[in-house]
Amino acid sequence: MTARPPADDKPHEECGVFGVWNVADAAAVVALGLHALQHRGQEAAGIVALGDDGAFRAHKGRGLVGDIFSDAKVIAGLPGRAAIGHNRYATTGETAIRNVQPLYADFAFGGFAVAHNGNLTNAMTLKRELVQRGCLFQSSTDSEVFVHLIAISRCSTVLDRLIDALKQVQGAYSLAALHDGALIGARDPLGVRPLVLGRLHEGWVIASETCALDIVGASFVRDIEPGEIVVVDGSGPRSVKPFAAVASRFCIFEHIYFARPDSVVEGTPVYAARKRIGAELAREAPVAADVVVPVPDSGVPAAMGYAAEAGIPFELGIIRNHYVGRTFIEPTDQIRHLGVKLKHSANRAMIEGRRVILVDDSIVRGTTSRKIVEMVRNAGATEVHMRISSPPTTHSCHYGIDTPERADLMAANHSVAEMARIIGADSLAFISLDGLYRAVGRAGRDAAAPAFCDACFTGDYAIPLTDRERPDAPPAPRRKLRA
Ligand code: AMP
């Protein structure tokens, strides 16, 4: 979220959405889908189900999907053949349950639930106007503006009300929505966040990523297109395109880090793309070394690509402990710094006496890199060369991925040479923007019409940052990066 009052406890970031229509045990299927999308948000999750009796029932909680929905009684309390769910990752303060999605409202036309992945850039501006018109906000998520805009719309059908609302919001959104007549999936005109349509037996699925289709045995039908609304009802899916067509700008960081490696996004298998990024990096920034070591888990495919291209052995020289709970490492800054050590340990046998190339996907604040380089040196590496499978992160994301303000972004404040010194590496290199574009299947970056949203590397914000540019916008709060 781009501009929010300091008291706003929960920005809305980095989420996963999943919905089903005409599927037996819909809530249980949604819980599985959310589990596969857990990487998109670990703070809280919720499901809203539509019963055969026409009643909507909801269950939400803080924590991981498995913890919230493992009790059979919880799922039994969500009967029906249609449901939507949401995973949430929030960045500051304590997660207030009122902010956990899906959001639900009883409108004059009936119940309506919505789950949002992305971030609206004019939510505060809209909220101010809506509050002046008498709307009573129940949460502090940007997503609640959808609910109020739909409520006050003068259009007659639910779909037209939704379209009316979407035409007023700016920002990134991939939505799953549910009312008693249909499951709806919608993507913003630039298609910043992913959203796919799947088929499950006689029913239909909408999901943030294909890995969530796989877990429930659904088949991939197609990506929901940028600017498209897909309405699934008794007669199957119907496509509506209410916006003027514009060139899409899918988030390139989904390819680098955010999407799960077994997902296929925008027609590109993520795992293969990450290996190609690593290979590009090896061509652009070669260095003599004995071993290529990924910073697990996200650095693994890029390190494999680098190692293969460079002809240097790949080894798991760092082992990740998967049982470090976020809640354990979050509470204080001191503990958060400890987090990296809790999470990663050096595999000395693979490192000692060797020249090591470390591959990670990004440097944000630099905390991880600094700790890892030190750890690898302490394990006996004779040289440590850091290679990063993204260009330097110089700008904050305002479209749904949690990044700190620029003041806290290492690459926004230091040259690459300075960064190398700060993290203690013998050398440091990032993939170029053109190399990245090549790895994800383009000829390079066309500056006049970039194929992706790459604002975090370029500052080229394709969607206006309306709230942020407001003269009375409150100062942006400092953010914590996911530990
Ligand atoms: P830092 O330690 O602040 O430099 O963060 C870099 C590390 O955080 C890398 O290892 C990335 O894999 C990871 N990372 C990058 N972007 C994000 C994000 N938006 N949320 C959580 N982790 C991230």
Residues whose N, C-alpha, C, O or C-beta is under 5 A from the ligand:
A	BS01	AMP	S298 D360 D361 S362 I363 V364 R365 G366 T367 T368 S369 I401 D402 L481 R482
